[in-house]
Amino acid sequence: MTRHLVQNFRGVHALVIHGQDRNLAVLTETLTKLGLKVRVADPSDAPTIRGALNEAEIIVFDTDMAEAVALAWAGERVAVPVIAIVGLEAPGRLQRAFELEPAAVLHKPLRSTGIYSALFFATNEQRRRHELALKMQLLEGRHRSRRFVTRAIIDLMGSRGIDDEEAFRLLRKESMRRRLTIEEYAVQLAAESREAAKSAREA
């Protein structure tokens, strides 16, 4: 199945965290030509960065100031595409930048060529990460629900005198009738069983 990729960035709000120099000029000019709405913040200006994070749909930052950037958005969960601009390839700076989870990298000195590619890869990589995180949450939820399925099968086997295959078949049939997954129906049965037991104790 072909994934629908984002290719047009017109109207996207970009937060550029970079000091005033030629690289910034090249970057902002190119982003503007591509149709993005650009807001610039100095890496040391923590209040401005924090205020702009809520509006930003993509973030570009200078790894030479990665520590200041990290402090500026400390405690903020950045769930938008992030692009790192690498100048000095010092391991400490790269590590700090890596912790900010960039999805693409640009290298100084910046040129107009390569900026669109970074936008493309960062945006679509961030979407892929988000989709994978959602799938993992779903799988983890199903894994936690499996014990309820096992419990429901055992209960059916005991109450109806049937084997595990027949119990699973009945469980699946009833869950389909209710338009639930087997896991959802099993969790529902467990909740009903707990409520019935509670009522019996209080009677």
C-alpha positions in Angstrom: 0.0 0.0 0.0 1.4 3.4 -1.0 1.7 5.9 1.8 0.3 9.3 1.2 3.3 11.7 1.6 3.3 15.4 2.5 4.9 17.3 -0.3 3.4 20.8 0.0 4.4 23.0 2.9 2.5 26.2 1.9 1.0 27.8 5.0 2.9 25.7 7.5 4.1 27.5 10.6 7.9 27.1 11.0 9.8 28.0 14.1 13.5 28.7 13.4 15.7 28.7 16.4 18.9 30.2 15.2 21.2 33.2 15.7 21.4 36.1 13.2 23.9 35.1 10.5 24.1 34.2 6.8 22.8 30.7 7.4 19.6 32.1 9.0 19.1 34.5 6.0 19.4 31.6 3.5 17.1 29.4 5.6 14.3 32.0 6.1 14.4 33.2 2.5 14.1 29.6 1.2 11.4 28.6 3.7 9.4 31.8 2.7 9.7 31.0 -1.0 8.4 27.5 -0.2 5.3 29.1 1.3 6.0 28.5 5.0 5.1 31.1 7.6 8.4 31.7 9.4 9.0 32.8 13.0 12.6 33.3 14.2 13.7 33.0 17.8 17.2 33.4 19.1 18.4 30.1 20.8 19.0 32.0 24.1 15.6 33.6 24.1 13.7 30.9 26.1 10.5 32.9 26.7 10.0 33.5 23.0 10.7 29.8 22.1 8.3 28.5 24.7 5.6 30.9 23.5 6.1 29.9 19.9 6.1 26.1 20.5 2.3 25.9 20.6 1.9 27.4 17.1 4.9 25.7 15.5 4.2 22.9 13.0 7.8 22.4 12.2 10.9 23.4 14.1 14.4 24.0 12.8 17.2 24.6 15.3 21.0 25.2 15.4 22.8 22.3 17.1 25.6 24.6 18.0 23.1 26.0 20.5 21.5 22.7 21.3 21.9 23.0 25.1 20.2 26.4 25.1 17.4 25.1 22.9 16.9 22.1 25.2 16.6 24.3 28.2 14.1 26.6 26.3 11.7 23.8 25.7 12.4 21.8 28.8 9.2 20.0 30.0 7.5 20.6 26.6 6.5 17.6 24.5 7.5 18.5 20.9 5.3 16.4 18.6 6.1 18.2 15.4 8.8 17.5 12.8 12.2 18.8 14.0 15.2 19.6 11.7 18.7 20.0 13.2 21.3 22.3 11.6 24.7 20.9 12.2 27.8 23.1 12.4 30.5 21.8 14.7 30.4 18.0 14.8 31.4 17.8 18.5 30.0 14.6 20.1 28.6 16.4 23.1 26.6 18.9 20.9 25.4 16.1 18.6 24.3 14.1 21.6 22.3 17.0 23.0 20.8 17.6 19.6 19.9 13.9 19.2 18.0 14.0 22.5 15.7 16.6 20.8 14.8 13.9 18.3 15.3 15.6 15.0 13.9 13.8 12.0 16.2 15.4 9.4 19.6 17.2 9.3 21.0 20.2 7.4 24.7 21.1 7.4 26.3 24.5 7.5 27.0 26.5 5.5 23.3 26.3 4.4 22.4 26.6 0.7 18.9 26.8 -0.7 19.3 23.3 -2.2 18.6 20.6 0.4 16.2 22.6 2.5 13.1 21.3 0.8 14.4 17.7 1.1 14.9 18.2 4.8 11.3 19.4 5.1 10.1 16.5 3.2 11.9 13.8 5.1 11.4 15.4 8.5 7.6 15.8 8.0 7.0 12.4 6.6 9.3 10.7 9.1 7.5 12.4 12.0 4.2 11.1 10.6 5.6 7.6 10.4 6.9 7.8 14.0 3.4 8.9 15.1 1.7 6.1 13.3 4.1 3.5 14.8 3.5 4.9 18.3 -0.3 4.5 17.8 0.2 0.9 16.6 2.3 0.1 19.6 -0.3 1.5 21.9 -2.9 -0.6 20.2 -0.8 -3.7 20.4 0.1 -3.1 24.1 -3.6 -2.6 24.9 -4.5 -5.9 23.2 -1.6 -7.6 25.0 -3.0 -6.4 28.3 -6.5 -7.6 27.3 -5.4 -11.1 26.4 -5.6 -12.3 30.0 -9.3 -11.3 30.0 -9.8 -13.5 26.9 -8.1 -16.4 28.6 -10.3 -15.9 31.6 -13.5 -15.7 29.5 -12.6 -19.0 27.7 -12.0 -20.8 31.0 -15.3 -19.5 32.4 -17.2 -20.6 29.3 -15.5 -24.0 29.5 -16.6 -24.4 33.1 -20.1 -23.1 32.8 -21.0 -24.9 29.6 -18.9 -28.0 29.8 -17.2 -27.3 26.4 -13.6 -27.4 25.2 -11.4 -24.4 24.6 -12.0 -24.3 20.8 -15.8 -24.2 21.2 -15.5 -21.6 24.0 -13.3 -19.4 21.8 -15.8 -19.8 18.9 -18.7 -18.7 21.1 -16.7 -15.8 22.4 -15.8 -14.7 18.9 -19.4 -15.1 17.6 -20.9 -13.0 20.5 -18.2 -10.3 20.1 -19.0 -10.0 16.4 -22.7 -9.8 17.2 -22.0 -6.9 19.5 -19.5 -5.3 17.1 -16.6 -5.5 19.5 -13.2 -7.1 19.3 -12.8 -10.3 21.2 -10.5 -8.4 23.6 -13.1 -5.7 24.2 -15.9 -8.2 24.8 -13.7 -10.2 27.2 -12.9 -7.0 29.2 -16.7 -6.2 29.2 -17.5 -9.7 30.5 -14.9 -9.4 33.3 -16.4 -6.0 34.3 -19.9 -7.5 34.4 -18.6 -10.4 36.4 -17.0 -8.1 39.0 -20.2 -6.0 39.2 -22.3 -9.2 39.7 -20.0 -10.4 42.4 -20.1 -7.0 44.2 -24.0 -7.0 44.0 -24.1 -10.5 45.4 -21.9 -9.5 48.4 -24.0 -6.4 49.1 -27.3 -8.3 48.9 
